[in-house]
């Protein structure tokens, strides 16, 4: 807890890169000693990620994901960092899907929506389809169901198109030059 207090008193507006490196070590040690400390994870997400200490922030958040199994915030922030800083939409989508499992009500649907978009962006449409189907089943809003159904149909079309392109390449020994 003393490490977390030290982290909370850190002034990110007046510090240099070396100070952020020290801060990352302090918060990483705090995460090892007390992985369930919510403040440490939130501080890491708010400061370390934005000051070139993303790996340290991810470590702190991973400790929170493991320890705080009911809390959607650590996997959400860890997923955000994976998407925004590491350009890894697949890992991001998987982490936000974990956050969605831990959330309830509209927050759960919103997180599922983010997860499905990031997974689609990461070229894993089959998993995105499964997430969107779960969202489709959970919502009672007619308009939302219609929109989710359209997204499922679009992604299924994408999967079919990819499969057809792969079959063409196998049959003819080369990729097709056009959709026709």
C-alpha atoms as one frame of an Amber mdcrd trajectory, in Angstrom:
protein
   0.000   0.000   0.000   2.930   2.339   0.629   3.990   1.889  -3.002   0.488
   2.803  -4.161   0.515   5.911  -1.954   3.872   6.826  -3.511   2.354   6.318
  -6.972  -0.640   8.475  -6.094   1.599  11.367  -5.040   3.602  11.260  -8.271
   3.163  14.447 -10.316   3.098  13.430 -14.004   3.057  17.052 -15.187   6.508
  17.950 -13.930   8.442  14.705 -14.293  10.952  13.487 -16.878  11.311  10.105
 -18.631  13.597   8.703 -15.930  11.016   9.546 -13.270   8.370   7.674 -15.262
  10.676   4.649 -15.482  11.077   4.711 -11.690   7.322   5.177 -11.323   6.752
   2.123 -13.538   9.001   0.029 -11.270   7.243   1.273  -8.135   3.831   0.440
  -9.541   4.986  -2.953 -10.844   6.286  -3.842  -7.387   3.020  -2.669  -5.851
   1.149  -4.943  -8.280   3.244  -7.922  -7.182   2.775  -7.194  -3.479  -0.917
  -6.244  -3.715  -2.380  -7.201  -7.108  -5.937  -6.418  -6.007  -5.279  -2.732
  -5.356  -7.695  -0.919  -7.661  -5.946   2.451  -7.404  -2.671   1.052  -8.705
  -4.298  -0.254 -11.875  -6.178   2.961 -12.535  -3.040   5.047 -11.978  -1.053
   2.821 -14.312  -3.695   3.109 -17.032  -3.947   6.874 -16.601  -0.247   7.760
 -16.433   2.189   5.014 -17.373   0.511   4.070 -20.646   0.783   7.593 -21.960
   4.419   8.094 -20.985   6.089   5.246 -22.894   5.691   2.804 -20.004   2.974
   0.709 -21.645   4.566  -2.636 -20.792   4.669  -1.714 -17.109   1.050  -0.537
 -17.258   0.071  -3.811 -18.948   1.832  -5.764 -16.199   0.022  -3.836 -13.452
  -3.317  -4.236 -15.235  -2.718  -7.976 -15.830  -2.247  -8.430 -12.087  -5.591
  -6.696 -11.568  -7.279  -8.837 -14.233  -6.130 -11.993 -12.440  -6.953 -10.799
  -8.929 -10.119  -8.746  -9.471 -12.154 -11.393 -11.314 -15.388  -9.414 -10.921
 -14.061  -6.071 -12.176 -14.421  -5.166 -15.882 -12.073  -2.163 -15.704  -8.620
  -3.852 -15.642  -9.276  -5.992 -18.745 -10.876  -3.023 -20.512  -7.867  -0.769
 -19.938  -5.464  -3.571 -20.754  -7.407  -4.143 -23.988  -7.378  -0.444 -24.801
  -3.608  -0.361 -24.370  -3.224  -3.419 -26.596  -5.283  -1.750 -29.306  -4.031
   1.816 -29.073  -0.387   1.465 -28.071   0.557  -2.022 -29.285  -1.629  -2.072
 -32.417  -2.882  -5.562 -31.520  -6.644  -5.620 -32.140  -6.933  -9.381 -31.563
  -5.490  -9.219 -28.048  -7.506  -6.061 -27.431 -10.748  -7.705 -28.532 -10.137
 -10.749 -26.360  -9.419  -8.596 -23.309 -12.472  -6.409 -23.820 -14.551  -9.591
 -24.250 -13.331 -10.574 -20.760 -14.378  -7.136 -19.513 -17.818  -7.671 -21.079
 -18.206 -11.006 -19.268 -17.632  -9.186 -15.990 -20.009  -6.305 -16.728 -23.798
  -6.123 -16.577 -26.612  -4.468 -18.494 -25.839  -1.721 -20.999 -22.163  -1.696
 -20.011 -21.922  -5.362 -21.000 -23.495  -4.729 -24.401 -21.241  -1.753 -25.008
 -18.123  -3.739 -24.155 -19.254  -6.640 -26.345 -19.731  -4.184 -29.179 -16.201
  -2.804 -28.743 -14.774  -6.330 -28.535 -16.532  -7.426 -31.717 -15.348  -4.356
 -33.620 -11.738  -4.812 -32.531 -11.813  -8.530 -33.295 -13.255  -7.798 -36.729
 -10.553  -5.176 -37.263  -8.001  -7.798 -36.256  -9.109 -10.162 -39.004 -10.789
 -12.719 -36.768 -14.386 -12.458 -38.003 -15.475 -15.896 -36.762 -14.877 -14.887
 -33.146 -16.456 -11.491 -33.778 -19.555 -13.237 -35.154 -19.835 -15.284 -31.946
 -19.577 -12.142 -29.803 -22.159 -10.299 -31.902 -24.503 -13.322 -31.783 -24.283
 -13.269 -27.986 -25.106  -9.553 -28.012 -28.008 -10.245 -30.393 -29.437 -12.822
 -28.015 -29.063 -10.602 -24.956 -30.768  -7.495 -26.279 -34.516  -7.004 -26.365
 -34.335  -3.749 -28.344 -35.762  -4.427 -31.830 -33.583  -1.840 -33.602 -30.432
  -3.068 -31.885 -31.283  -6.666 -32.836 -31.785  -5.614 -36.459 -28.438  -3.782
 -36.573 -26.617  -6.674 -34.913 -28.236  -9.105 -37.344 -26.978  -7.006 -40.257
 -23.444  -7.024 -38.800 -23.582 -10.812 -38.424 -24.724 -11.143 -42.037 -21.943
  -8.838 -43.266 -19.282 -10.766 -41.355 -20.621 -14.125 -42.532 -20.384 -12.781
 -46.088 -16.786 -11.773 -45.419 -15.977 -15.272 -44.152 -17.643 -16.849 -47.217
 -15.716 -14.522 -49.541 -12.411 -15.401 -47.875 -13.184 -19.112 -48.105 -14.061
 -18.757 -51.799 -10.811 -16.876 -52.463  -8.819 -19.563 -50.670 -10.600 -22.315
 -52.636  -9.878 -20.476 -55.889  -6.188 -20.235 -54.994  -6.073 -23.972 -54.271
  -7.961 -24.902 -57.479  -6.032 -22.591 -59.836  -2.682 -22.283 -58.060  -2.900
 -18.488 -57.777  -4.991 -15.778 -56.215  -7.820 -14.389 -58.267  -7.232 -11.055
 -59.990 -10.833  -9.847 -59.555 -13.993 -10.648 -57.648 -15.754 -11.669 -60.865
